[in-house]
């Protein structure tokens, strides 16, 4: 038993749970939590961000990169409301996060005091655990329970702390209960589910795996399953990396952020093994496709698409049970055709990367990052067209980690995720990929990267346009309004905020600049880097609907689409054409 202020005891609990850094901005209503951080500064690193939103997004990204809880704080009133964007990102993508929220002293609550708000109801929708402490002595217990619930429910825990309580001295006794965050035993799988799944897989002519975040950390198992059963694999965007992006059985993803190979596979599949996901765009999959839905949360089964067979199970354990049957499905034309289609798509992206005759293509940048990326690097990818380039081009072929704002899709995610990557995986390079729209929302926190010596490489794809929304306005025949951006010299901004800036406009610029970045990395550089990549304004190829099969869509539609996106249909035949050329007439 040790006497200490409750604010310090709070931080002691964080230490016990393995938290080694926390983000936030000091304020009058959270000062003694900050005092606790000072008293424990050798154990928990306080990261002073310039906006609470950045801290909250970074905490969410911490959880996405590592699986460990991310922690951020804000003071009463505006400090609390600024946290919401990051909290909802964590909620929507089901990652554990703790928000410490300041409150005015108890004697001033309910008196219309300065910055006083009724904060509990504010967080009722976003939080799986939402409590206001009422005594100083209960603070360690409540923090402990909050972290348990954040892990147990894979969501946001909020603890509201009246400032007068964190100032009080209490007797602190560390909890003895082990810090267990998940079931470590192998879940028992119903043999009947395994038997029925095998039957459906063997009866299917064109089976497909669609993997979600529930399989993160199970790359070896998913890969083994795909190889043993010779089934092509797609993944949701937030699950990028569940299978190596250079594996021959990986064929991409579906939708606006997808690939030709992913879109076309869905047009020809007759069975989808939909596993570990609540993919919201599954409702746009073709009808009359059989679906086996595997999820450890019964609520998520059938939530976005009607399914034919439901399995409540841990995704990894379920695939392992299928592997353990020693059954197999012979490799056939279906797998071969999908592999060929994906290889053709990759070649086309490489072709774009080598062409700057009409301006710089983003593929040039992602190819260069792929050349330089180390096996444990982290990628923080922002929202917008930049998401497409990141998903299509960043390598996830070793132990790299990928974080994106998946279901909430908040702009401004990239730079805070870079902070998280550099802090959570300090022995690897942190990369961020942002558009100029998203980057401009959070650019001041380059100061934070500079302050803590975090040499994040922040790539800004600058085209002075909100490209994703521009495309939507064009598609819906709206007036183009509000989607043009006033440009900025992000390289100079970086220099003004304590970093190093480069501007690139051509392949030659890119090669020279990234050579300089290599030299900086080799010399032990500790400053953040910004690459202001001035790209052409063309839309990335639209993959949500790709009418390239004349049998399905007619030659006129094929010609129009190919002309718009400069696709040589001889180099990129449709999956249907590849199948038919191999004798599979679908």
Secondary structure, DSSP 8 states (H G I E B T S, - for coil): -EEEEHHHHHHHHHHHTT--EEEE---TTSHHHHHHHHHTTTTSEEEE-SSHHHHHHHHHHHHHHHSS-EEEEE-TTHHHHHTHHHHHHHHHTT--EEEEEEE--GGGTTTT-TT---HHHHTTTTEEEEEE--SSTTHHHHHHHHHHHHHHHTSEEEEEEEHHHHTSEEEE----S----S--S-----HHHHHHHHHHHHH-SSEEEEE-GGGTT-HHHHHHHHHHHT-EEEE-GGGTTSS-TT-TTB----STT--HHHHHHHHH-SEEEEES---GGGGGS-SS-EEEEEES-GGGTTSSS--SEEEES-HHHHHHHHHHT-------HHHHHHHHHHHHHHHHHHHHHT--TTS--HHHHHHHHHHH--TT-EEEE-SSHHHHHHHHHS--SSS-EEEE--SS--TTHHHHHHHHHHHHSTTS-EEEEEEHHHHHHHGGGHHHHHHTT---EEEEEE-SB-HHHHHHHHHTT----S-B-----HHHHHHHTTSEEEEE-SHHHHHHHHHHHHHHHHTT--S-EEEEEE---------SS----HHHH-HHHHHHHHHHTT--TTTS--HHHHHHHTT---
